[in-house]
Amino acid sequence: MRGTVIHAPGDVRVEQLPDPRIEAPTDAIIRTVATCVCGTDLWVYRGIEAVHEPQPMGHEYIGVIEEVGTEVRALRPGQFVVGSFATSDNTCPNCRHGYQSRCVHRAFLSTCQAEYIRIPNAAGTLVALDETPDRRHLPSLLALSDVMGTGWYAAIAAEVHPGATTVVVGDGAVGLCAVLAARELGAERIIAMSRHPARQKLALAFGATDIVTERGAEGVAVVLELTGGIGADSVMECVGTGESVTQALRSTRAGGNLGVVGIPHDVELDSAEILASAVGVRGGAAPVRRFLPDLIDRVRTDRIDPGRVFDLTLPLDRIAEGYRAMNERRAVKALLLP
């Protein structure tokens, strides 16, 4: 099969790789219908995370089941499925508590920019649709496997509620999906922090009521001005840098809540500042599997269209172009068709 391999920073290639095989009775093999490049992939592409040897890439996918292991009884070949980037048995105590991303049998997927994928813990990870979806829904269903599920979790972690004033720090695909999630959860005011005109336009289409272009202390000052000096009820941090986390914390009102979903790089939180802020902080890898049934229904009934974050579509063979476009901020998110 064809699959993506990164050899060094900036060096991404599509190569012939061995077809995946069932390795455990709880596995499934799926044929990808679509996959994509994630903003978190850019940490490796830019060399911020080391590449010690050639490694496969990708953790977002939708596809059709080709084969299942002997213990996978609720799924069958031919079904169209959506799954999470973190596999889960969906039965352990953490899963039952709604945190499938902390399943005791968790595995993070990292081979999904390919024609075929092996999915461990398939029965607890994959959600099968009752029929093949309309092609117009494919980008949005793909978004559910990570960025929409993560944006939704950011809003849940920040306890967005009807009538809330919210702030979203970050205008990548996750941040934009967090805007959409805040709208769906009933936020009255949604302040999106963005410097990029095209992303600002999409944020407004997704439900943002205000755009703040300033960053750091200046950005916090604008948020405070917009909120009468108090700060926002719910703030979603969707970047992962030290500046963005600090900016998010200081934009949250006393007694408010901060949802942190950006993969952290060089982030140091001052415990004394957190204590003094009286802000509730929750984060971590999103339990996407918890939200999939609801989000799939919202997509298929046209309540949400998170697939709009894909502004570049390429064949898998041109994946290097997708990485370059996202790295240079010429694209929000690149969709790949195997």
TIZAVO-488167 format. One record per residue (C-alpha): residue number from 1; x, y, z. Coordinates in Angstrom, 1 decimal. Example, Ala and Ser with C-alpha at 12.3 -4.5 7.8 and 13.67 -1.06 7.14 Angstrom:
<banus>
@n=1; c1=12.3; c2=-4.5; c3=7.8
@n=2; c1=13.7; c2=-1.1; c3=7.1
</banus>
This chain:
<banus>
@n=1; c1=0.0; c2=0.0; c3=0.0
@n=2; c1=0.9; c2=3.7; c3=-0.2
@n=3; c1=1.6; c2=5.4; c3=3.0
@n=4; c1=3.2; c2=8.6; c3=4.3
@n=5; c1=6.7; c2=8.6; c3=6.0
@n=6; c1=8.6; c2=11.5; c3=7.4
@n=7; c1=12.4; c2=11.1; c3=7.1
@n=8; c1=13.5; c2=14.4; c3=8.5
@n=9; c1=12.1; c2=17.9; c3=9.2
@n=10; c1=10.5; c2=19.1; c3=6.0
@n=11; c1=11.0; c2=15.7; c3=4.3
@n=12; c1=7.6; c2=13.9; c3=3.9
@n=13; c1=7.2; c2=11.2; c3=1.3
@n=14; c1=4.6; c2=8.7; c3=0.1
@n=15; c1=6.2; c2=5.3; c3=-0.1
@n=16; c1=5.2; c2=1.6; c3=-0.7
@n=17; c1=4.7; c2=0.1; c3=2.7
@n=18; c1=3.6; c2=-3.4; c3=3.9
@n=19; c1=-0.2; c2=-3.8; c3=4.0
@n=20; c1=-1.4; c2=-3.8; c3=7.7
@n=21; c1=-2.6; c2=-7.2; c3=9.0
@n=22; c1=-4.7; c2=-8.3; c3=11.9
@n=23; c1=-2.3; c2=-8.7; c3=14.9
@n=24; c1=-4.7; c2=-9.1; c3=17.7
@n=25; c1=-8.3; c2=-10.5; c3=17.8
@n=26; c1=-9.6; c2=-7.0; c3=18.7
@n=27; c1=-8.1; c2=-5.4; c3=15.6
@n=28; c1=-9.8; c2=-4.2; c3=12.4
@n=29; c1=-8.3; c2=-3.2; c3=9.1
@n=30; c1=-10.0; c2=-0.3; c3=7.3
@n=31; c1=-9.5; c2=1.1; c3=3.8
@n=32; c1=-9.3; c2=4.8; c3=4.1
@n=33; c1=-11.8; c2=6.9; c3=2.3
@n=34; c1=-10.2; c2=10.2; c3=3.3
@n=35; c1=-7.4; c2=11.3; c3=5.7
@n=36; c1=-5.7; c2=14.6; c3=6.3
@n=37; c1=-2.8; c2=16.6; c3=7.8
@n=38; c1=-3.2; c2=17.8; c3=11.3
@n=39; c1=-1.7; c2=20.9; c3=12.8
@n=40; c1=0.1; c2=18.7; c3=15.4
@n=41; c1=1.9; c2=16.9; c3=12.5
@n=42; c1=3.7; c2=20.2; c3=11.9
@n=43; c1=5.5; c2=20.0; c3=15.2
@n=44; c1=7.4; c2=17.0; c3=13.7
@n=45; c1=7.6; c2=18.5; c3=10.2
@n=46; c1=9.2; c2=21.7; c3=11.7
@n=47; c1=11.7; c2=19.7; c3=13.7
@n=48; c1=10.3; c2=20.9; c3=17.1
@n=49; c1=9.7; c2=17.2; c3=17.8
@n=50; c1=12.7; c2=15.1; c3=16.9
@n=51; c1=12.7; c2=12.6; c3=14.0
@n=52; c1=15.2; c2=10.0; c3=14.9
@n=53; c1=14.3; c2=7.6; c3=12.1
@n=54; c1=11.8; c2=7.4; c3=9.3
@n=55; c1=8.3; c2=7.1; c3=10.8
@n=56; c1=4.7; c2=6.8; c3=9.4
@n=57; c1=2.4; c2=9.8; c3=9.9
@n=58; c1=-1.3; c2=10.6; c3=10.5
@n=59; c1=-4.0; c2=10.0; c3=13.0
@n=60; c1=-7.2; c2=11.2; c3=11.4
@n=61; c1=-9.3; c2=9.0; c3=9.1
@n=62; c1=-12.7; c2=7.7; c3=7.9
@n=63; c1=-13.0; c2=4.5; c3=6.0
@n=64; c1=-14.6; c2=1.2; c3=5.2
@n=65; c1=-13.9; c2=-2.0; c3=7.1
@n=66; c1=-12.0; c2=-4.6; c3=5.2
@n=67; c1=-11.4; c2=-7.2; c3=7.9
@n=68; c1=-12.0; c2=-7.7; c3=11.6
@n=69; c1=-10.4; c2=-9.9; c3=14.3
@n=70; c1=-12.2; c2=-12.8; c3=15.9
@n=71; c1=-13.3; c2=-10.8; c3=19.0
@n=72; c1=-14.8; c2=-7.9; c3=17.0
@n=73; c1=-18.4; c2=-8.9; c3=16.8
@n=74; c1=-20.3; c2=-5.6; c3=16.5
@n=75; c1=-18.6; c2=-4.5; c3=13.3
@n=76; c1=-18.4; c2=-6.2; c3=9.9
@n=77; c1=-16.6; c2=-5.8; c3=6.6
@n=78; c1=-18.2; c2=-3.2; c3=4.3
@n=79; c1=-19.3; c2=-0.8; c3=7.0
@n=80; c1=-18.4; c2=2.8; c3=6.8
@n=81; c1=-16.7; c2=3.9; c3=10.1
@n=82; c1=-15.5; c2=7.0; c3=11.9
@n=83; c1=-13.0; c2=6.6; c3=14.7
@n=84; c1=-10.9; c2=8.5; c3=17.2
@n=85; c1=-7.1; c2=9.1; c3=17.0
@n=86; c1=-6.9; c2=7.4; c3=20.4
@n=87; c1=-8.1; c2=3.9; c3=20.5
@n=88; c1=-10.2; c2=2.6; c3=23.4
@n=89; c1=-12.0; c2=-0.5; c3=24.6
@n=90; c1=-14.9; c2=1.7; c3=25.7
@n=91; c1=-15.4; c2=-0.6; c3=28.7
@n=92; c1=-12.7; c2=0.2; c3=31.2
@n=93; c1=-13.4; c2=2.6; c3=34.2
@n=94; c1=-11.9; c2=5.6; c3=32.4
@n=95; c1=-14.0; c2=4.9; c3=29.3
@n=96; c1=-17.2; c2=4.5; c3=31.3
@n=97; c1=-16.4; c2=7.8; c3=33.0
@n=98; c1=-16.3; c2=9.4; c3=29.5
@n=99; c1=-12.5; c2=9.6; c3=29.1
@n=100; c1=-11.8; c2=7.1; c3=26.4
@n=101; c1=-8.6; c2=9.0; c3=25.5
@n=102; c1=-7.3; c2=7.7; c3=28.9
@n=103; c1=-8.4; c2=4.1; c3=28.3
@n=104; c1=-6.2; c2=1.6; c3=30.2
@n=105; c1=-5.7; c2=-0.1; c3=26.8
@n=106; c1=-5.2; c2=3.1; c3=24.8
@n=107; c1=-3.1; c2=3.3; c3=21.8
@n=108; c1=-2.5; c2=6.5; c3=19.8
@n=109; c1=-2.7; c2=6.0; c3=16.0
@n=110; c1=0.2; c2=7.3; c3=13.9
@n=111; c1=-0.1; c2=5.6; c3=10.5
@n=112; c1=-3.4; c2=7.0; c3=9.1
@n=113; c1=-2.0; c2=9.0; c3=6.1
@n=114; c1=-2.2; c2=5.8; c3=4.1
@n=115; c1=-4.4; c2=3.6; c3=2.0
@n=116; c1=-5.1; c2=1.1; c3=4.8
@n=117; c1=-4.9; c2=1.3; c3=8.6
@n=118; c1=-4.9; c2=-1.3; c3=11.4
@n=119; c1=-7.2; c2=-0.1; c3=14.2
@n=120; c1=-6.5; c2=-1.7; c3=17.7
@n=121; c1=-9.5; c2=-1.9; c3=20.1
@n=122; c1=-11.7; c2=-1.6; c3=17.0
@n=123; c1=-15.0; c2=-2.4; c3=18.7
@n=124; c1=-14.6; c2=0.4; c3=21.2
@n=125; c1=-12.9; c2=2.9; c3=18.9
@n=126; c1=-15.0; c2=2.8; c3=15.7
@n=127; c1=-18.5; c2=4.0; c3=15.2
@n=128; c1=-20.3; c2=2.4; c3=12.2
@n=129; c1=-22.8; c2=4.4; c3=10.2
@n=130; c1=-26.0; c2=2.7; c3=9.2
@n=131; c1=-25.4; c2=3.4; c3=5.5
@n=132; c1=-22.7; c2=4.9; c3=3.3
@n=133; c1=-22.8; c2=8.7; c3=3.8
@n=134; c1=-23.5; c2=11.3; c3=1.2
@n=135; c1=-20.2; c2=12.4; c3=-0.3
@n=136; c1=-20.8; c2=16.0; c3=0.7
@n=137; c1=-20.6; c2=14.9; c3=4.4
@n=138; c1=-17.2; c2=13.2; c3=4.1
@n=139; c1=-15.1; c2=16.2; c3=5.0
@n=140; c1=-17.2; c2=16.9; c3=8.1
@n=141; c1=-17.1; c2=13.3; c3=9.1
@n=142; c1=-13.4; c2=13.3; c3=8.7
@n=143; c1=-13.1; c2=16.4; c3=10.9
@n=144; c1=-14.9; c2=14.5; c3=13.7
@n=145; c1=-12.0; c2=12.0; c3=14.1
@n=146; c1=-9.9; c2=14.7; c3=15.7
@n=147; c1=-10.3; c2=18.5; c3=15.2
@n=148; c1=-14.1; c2=18.8; c3=15.7
@n=149; c1=-14.0; c2=16.2; c3=18.5
@n=150; c1=-11.1; c2=18.1; c3=20.1
@n=151; c1=-12.8; c2=21.5; c3=19.6
@n=152; c1=-15.9; c2=20.1; c3=21.2
@n=153; c1=-14.0; c2=18.8; c3=24.2
@n=154; c1=-12.3; c2=22.2; c3=24.6
@n=155; c1=-15.8; c2=23.7; c3=25.0
@n=156; c1=-16.9; c2=20.9; c3=27.3
@n=157; c1=-13.8; c2=21.3; c3=29.4
@n=158; c1=-14.3; c2=25.1; c3=29.6
@n=159; c1=-17.9; c2=24.4; c3=30.6
@n=160; c1=-19.5; c2=26.5; c3=27.9
@n=161; c1=-23.2; c2=26.9; c3=28.6
@n=162; c1=-26.1; c2=28.8; c3=27.2
@n=163; c1=-25.6; c2=32.6; c3=27.5
@n=164; c1=-21.9; c2=32.3; c3=28.3
@n=165; c1=-19.2; c2=34.7; c3=27.1
@n=166; c1=-16.4; c2=32.7; c3=25.6
@n=167; c1=-12.9; c2=33.2; c3=24.2
@n=168; c1=-11.1; c2=30.9; c3=21.7
@n=169; c1=-7.3; c2=31.2; c3=21.6
@n=170; c1=-6.1; c2=29.8; c3=18.3
@n=171; c1=-7.4; c2=30.0; c3=14.7
@n=172; c1=-6.3; c2=26.6; c3=13.4
@n=173; c1=-8.7; c2=23.9; c3=12.6
@n=174; c1=-9.2; c2=23.0; c3=16.3
@n=175; c1=-9.8; c2=26.6; c3=17.3
@n=176; c1=-12.3; c2=27.1; c3=14.5
@n=177; c1=-14.1; c2=24.0; c3=15.6
@n=178; c1=-14.1; c2=25.2; c3=19.2
@n=179; c1=-15.9; c2=28.3; c3=17.9
@n=180; c1=-18.5; c2=26.0; c3=16.3
@n=181; c1=-18.8; c2=24.0; c3=19.4
@n=182; c1=-19.4; c2=27.1; c3=21.6
@n=183; c1=-22.2; c2=28.1; c3=19.3
@n=184; c1=-23.8; c2=24.7; c3=19.4
@n=185; c1=-23.6; c2=24.7; c3=23.2
@n=186; c1=-25.4; c2=28.0; c3=23.4
@n=187; c1=-22.7; c2=30.6; c3=24.1
@n=188; c1=-24.0; c2=34.1; c3=23.6
@n=189; c1=-20.7; c2=35.8; c3=22.9
@n=190; c1=-17.8; c2=34.1; c3=21.2
@n=191; c1=-14.6; c2=36.0; c3=21.0
@n=192; c1=-12.1; c2=34.5; c3=18.5
@n=193; c1=-8.5; c2=35.5; c3=18.6
@n=194; c1=-7.1; c2=35.5; c3=15.0
@n=195; c1=-4.8; c2=37.5; c3=12.8
@n=196; c1=-5.6; c2=35.7; c3=9.6
@n=197; c1=-8.4; c2=37.3; c3=7.5
@n=198; c1=-9.5; c2=34.0; c3=5.9
@n=199; c1=-9.7; c2=32.3; c3=9.3
@n=200; c1=-11.5; c2=35.2; c3=10.8
@n=201; c1=-14.1; c2=34.9; c3=8.1
@n=202; c1=-14.6; c2=31.2; c3=8.8
@n=203; c1=-14.7; c2=31.9; c3=12.6
@n=204; c1=-17.5; c2=34.4; c3=12.0
@n=205; c1=-19.4; c2=31.9; c3=9.8
@n=206; c1=-19.0; c2=29.3; c3=12.6
@n=207; c1=-20.6; c2=31.7; c3=15.2
@n=208; c1=-17.9; c2=34.1; c3=16.4
@n=209; c1=-19.3; c2=37.5; c3=17.5
@n=210; c1=-16.0; c2=39.3; c3=18.0
@n=211; c1=-12.5; c2=39.1; c3=16.5
@n=212; c1=-9.4; c2=40.0; c3=18.4
@n=213; c1=-6.2; c2=40.3; c3=16.4
@n=214; c1=-3.9; c2=41.2; c3=19.3
@n=215; c1=-1.8; c2=38.6; c3=21.1
@n=216; c1=-0.2; c2=38.2; c3=24.5
@n=217; c1=-0.8; c2=40.9; c3=27.1
@n=218; c1=-2.3; c2=43.2; c3=24.4
@n=219; c1=-4.8; c2=40.4; c3=23.5
@n=220; c1=-5.7; c2=40.0; c3=27.2
@n=221; c1=-6.3; c2=43.7; c3=27.5
@n=222; c1=-8.7; c2=43.7; c3=24.6
@n=223; c1=-10.7; c2=40.8; c3=26.0
@n=224; c1=-10.9; c2=42.5; c3=29.4
@n=225; c1=-12.1; c2=45.7; c3=27.6
@n=226; c1=-14.8; c2=43.7; c3=25.8
@n=227; c1=-16.0; c2=42.0; c3=29.0
@n=228; c1=-16.1; c2=45.1; c3=31.2
@n=229; c1=-12.8; c2=44.3; c3=32.9
@n=230; c1=-14.0; c2=40.9; c3=34.2
@n=231; c1=-12.9; c2=38.3; c3=31.6
@n=232; c1=-14.7; c2=35.5; c3=29.9
@n=233; c1=-16.8; c2=32.7; c3=31.5
@n=234; c1=-15.2; c2=30.0; c3=29.4
@n=235; c1=-11.9; c2=30.1; c3=27.5
@n=236; c1=-10.6; c2=27.5; c3=25.1
@n=237; c1=-6.8; c2=27.2; c3=24.5
@n=238; c1=-6.2; c2=25.5; c3=21.1
@n=239; c1=-2.5; c2=26.3; c3=20.3
@n=240; c1=-0.1; c2=24.8; c3=22.9
@n=241; c1=2.5; c2=27.5; c3=23.3
@n=242; c1=3.5; c2=29.2; c3=26.6
@n=243; c1=2.2; c2=32.5; c3=25.3
@n=244; c1=-1.2; c2=31.1; c3=24.3
@n=245; c1=-1.8; c2=29.3; c3=27.5
@n=246; c1=-0.9; c2=32.4; c3=29.6
@n=247; c1=-3.1; c2=34.5; c3=27.4
@n=248; c1=-5.9; c2=32.1; c3=27.8
@n=249; c1=-5.6; c2=31.9; c3=31.6
@n=250; c1=-5.5; c2=35.7; c3=32.0
@n=251; c1=-8.5; c2=36.1; c3=29.7
@n=252; c1=-10.7; c2=33.9; c3=32.1
@n=253; c1=-12.7; c2=35.6; c3=34.8
@n=254; c1=-12.5; c2=34.6; c3=38.4
@n=255; c1=-14.6; c2=31.5; c3=38.8
@n=256; c1=-14.5; c2=30.8; c3=35.1
@n=257; c1=-13.2; c2=27.8; c3=33.3
@n=258; c1=-10.3; c2=27.2; c3=31.0
@n=259; c1=-10.2; c2=24.2; c3=28.6
@n=260; c1=-6.7; c2=23.4; c3=27.4
@n=261; c1=-6.4; c2=21.1; c3=24.3
@n=262; c1=-3.3; c2=22.5; c3=22.5
@n=263; c1=-0.4; c2=20.1; c3=22.5
@n=264; c1=2.0; c2=21.8; c3=24.9
@n=265; c1=5.4; c2=23.0; c3=23.9
@n=266; c1=7.6; c2=25.0; c3=26.3
@n=267; c1=4.6; c2=25.7; c3=28.5
@n=268; c1=5.2; c2=26.5; c3=32.2
@n=269; c1=2.2; c2=27.3; c3=34.3
@n=270; c1=2.8; c2=29.2; c3=37.4
@n=271; c1=0.9; c2=27.4; c3=40.1
@n=272; c1=0.7; c2=30.6; c3=42.2
@n=273; c1=-1.0; c2=32.4; c3=39.3
@n=274; c1=-3.5; c2=29.6; c3=38.9
@n=275; c1=-4.2; c2=29.6; c3=42.6
@n=276; c1=-4.7; c2=33.4; c3=42.6
@n=277; c1=-6.8; c2=33.3; c3=39.5
@n=278; c1=-9.6; c2=31.2; c3=40.9
@n=279; c1=-10.0; c2=29.6; c3=37.4
@n=280; c1=-10.9; c2=26.0; c3=36.9
@n=281; c1=-8.5; c2=24.3; c3=34.4
@n=282; c1=-9.1; c2=21.1; c3=32.6
@n=283; c1=-7.5; c2=19.7; c3=29.5
@n=284; c1=-5.8; c2=16.7; c3=27.9
@n=285; c1=-6.2; c2=14.6; c3=24.8
@n=286; c1=-9.9; c2=14.8; c3=23.8
@n=287; c1=-12.1; c2=11.8; c3=24.4
@n=288; c1=-13.4; c2=12.0; c3=20.9
@n=289; c1=-15.1; c2=8.6; c3=21.1
@n=290; c1=-17.5; c2=10.0; c3=23.7
@n=291; c1=-18.8; c2=12.6; c3=21.3
@n=292; c1=-18.9; c2=10.7; c3=18.0
@n=293; c1=-22.5; c2=9.5; c3=18.0
@n=294; c1=-23.9; c2=13.0; c3=18.7
@n=295; c1=-21.5; c2=14.7; c3=16.3
@n=296; c1=-22.2; c2=12.3; c3=13.5
@n=297; c1=-25.9; c2=12.9; c3=13.9
@n=298; c1=-25.3; c2=16.7; c3=13.8
@n=299; c1=-23.3; c2=16.4; c3=10.6
@n=300; c1=-25.7; c2=14.1; c3=8.9
@n=301; c1=-28.7; c2=16.3; c3=9.8
@n=302; c1=-26.7; c2=19.4; c3=8.5
@n=303; c1=-26.7; c2=21.1; c3=11.9
@n=304; c1=-22.9; c2=21.5; c3=11.7
@n=305; c1=-20.4; c2=21.6; c3=8.8
@n=306; c1=-16.9; c2=21.4; c3=10.4
@n=307; c1=-15.6; c2=20.1; c3=7.1
@n=308; c1=-15.3; c2=23.8; c3=6.0
@n=309; c1=-11.9; c2=23.8; c3=7.8
@n=310; c1=-10.5; c2=21.8; c3=4.8
@n=311; c1=-9.5; c2=24.5; c3=2.3
@n=312; c1=-7.1; c2=22.3; c3=0.3
@n=313; c1=-7.8; c2=18.9; c3=-1.2
@n=314; c1=-5.1; c2=16.8; c3=-2.7
@n=315; c1=-4.4; c2=13.2; c3=-3.7
@n=316; c1=-2.3; c2=11.3; c3=-1.2
@n=317; c1=0.6; c2=11.3; c3=-3.6
@n=318; c1=0.9; c2=15.1; c3=-3.2
@n=319; c1=0.9; c2=15.1; c3=0.6
@n=320; c1=4.2; c2=17.0; c3=0.7
@n=321; c1=2.4; c2=19.9; c3=-0.8
@n=322; c1=-0.3; c2=19.7; c3=1.9
@n=323; c1=2.4; c2=19.9; c3=4.6
@n=324; c1=4.1; c2=22.8; c3=3.0
@n=325; c1=0.8; c2=24.8; c3=2.5
@n=326; c1=-0.2; c2=24.3; c3=6.2
@n=327; c1=3.3; c2=25.1; c3=7.4
@n=328; c1=3.3; c2=28.3; c3=5.4
@n=329; c1=-0.3; c2=29.1; c3=6.6
@n=330; c1=-1.5; c2=29.0; c3=3.0
@n=331; c1=-4.1; c2=26.4; c3=4.1
@n=332; c1=-5.9; c2=25.8; c3=7.4
@n=333; c1=-6.1; c2=22.0; c3=6.8
@n=334; c1=-5.3; c2=19.7; c3=3.9
@n=335; c1=-7.7; c2=16.8; c3=3.1
@n=336; c1=-6.1; c2=13.8; c3=1.4
@n=337; c1=-7.8; c2=11.3; c3=-0.9
@n=338; c1=-6.1; c2=7.9; c3=-1.2
</banus>
